[in-house]
Amino acid sequence: MRATASTALLVLAFGGGCAALSDDMRRAETSYETARYEDALVWLTDLEDDAPSMDLEMRARFYYLRGMTEYRLGHRAYALHYLAVAREVAGDGGAGLRPEWRQIMDRTLEELTPRGMSYRPPDPSGGEEPAAEEATSGGEA
């Protein structure tokens, strides 16, 4: 009898946790959609520790909302990180993301992704740097 009561309590505890997680995600999404980005960030920050336990669709939504919230708040590096994770979690099929979210995410990632990935400024002529110039610099900037 004791084992049955313990099992019932565990089911209720985990079931209640899932409902609370879903409710918090809805609140974060509503805050984002109503342009209350600071509020959305509070909800999403609170949910971050739970992200690994979310199902695939909710996890993709979480990372998308977190990335776009960071973007709207002007935090470009964080936005790039979270949107890149959202793209990986959602996969090619866009699991958990509305089609318009997928389009927005792709455009935003295109904007945020650095070009050239070099510590040197881009060459205005579009040409490559001569190898001799690298050799004379000693390999340091």
Secondary structure, DSSP 8 states (H G I E B T S, - for coil): -HHHHHHHHHHHHHHHHHHHHHHHHHHHHHHHHTT-HHHHHHHHHHHGGGGGGS-HHHHHHHHHHHHHHHHHTT-HHHHHHHHHHHHHHHTTTTTT--HHHHHHHHHHHHHHS-SS--SS---TT-----HHHHHHTTT--
